[in-house]
Amino acid sequence: MEKVKFKNGLALLSTLLLCACNNNQDQENKDKDSTNSASEKTNASNPEVKVNPLKECYFGDLHLHTSLSPDANFMNTTSLPEDSYRYAMGEEVDYLGNKIKRNTPLDFLAVTDHAEYLGAIAAIKDPKGSFVGTDLYKQLSRAIFLTAAVISAAVYG
């Protein structure tokens, strides 16, 4: 019985995929026809306007945390938003003690640090900061150390 359900499901999935591919081809042909006629009209009225039938494709990162986010800070990230943007533009930056540089700059980057406790962990961990010597500094230093040790053990074994 399970084999029959599996075969029926596989046949249905294959049919759907074939239909989706066929509709995509029809849509591409329609797009090509409309693009050609639009480009002919555009070229006739204004030769400076260029039609791009292939559209535009951009490459970037929509979710990046810096040391201002507690979770990234616990993982010893030291980069700030300006470092992240410099990296995205193809400049060399320091990342976890190493110099790194992208081969090709990104088209876009979104730094998505958490609003909750924004910069708080970095401020508390700062050995030259105003929290040094306080009970909060001592408690959080221990908690941060233990959390980092647990995460490192889970990630790196």
Steps between C-alpha positions, in 0.01 A plus 500: 500500500784742589674425170183585307465833685865577435469420126181708470666791680807474278283494186307807620820689582650416160185619323499827694865562422446439129201734495696768684786477250261520207322808638833667564601450136169649383549799730858549379378504139230755587755714686741481207228605254384791718861608562580500131196708410563735794863545402406578142256768619751636751783511250282681250388769745812536716824329394665562841270266695637146516281199563651222708303181428717305743400729790762572766649254745660624822705307754518592864428413860167575668586385853827588670572563869790697641653509849214729605263199499531285811493169312779600262698655785481172695666334201790748530402710200679833526386666178287814510247607235761716325736200480223291346424761235871541422521121453190502278664766281806278453736653755720290729376468860597311814266208576559275800870588495550448126518749215229420245390659174224417250599412144206700367309774687140434597223696330323548835535418869250525785643517851222353714621538857247426771335804658488330838824556692653678200865553595439408865709181501786674320489783755495259793785290357715808435797477742537880486127570528298650781373159617845368602511400866125505551301196614321504164834482318615207712171309466466556129867428436452159663175441311653610169804280558283197582265566205792537261655179634175307454444637148861433400480144631174443309633650178862386503467181703 
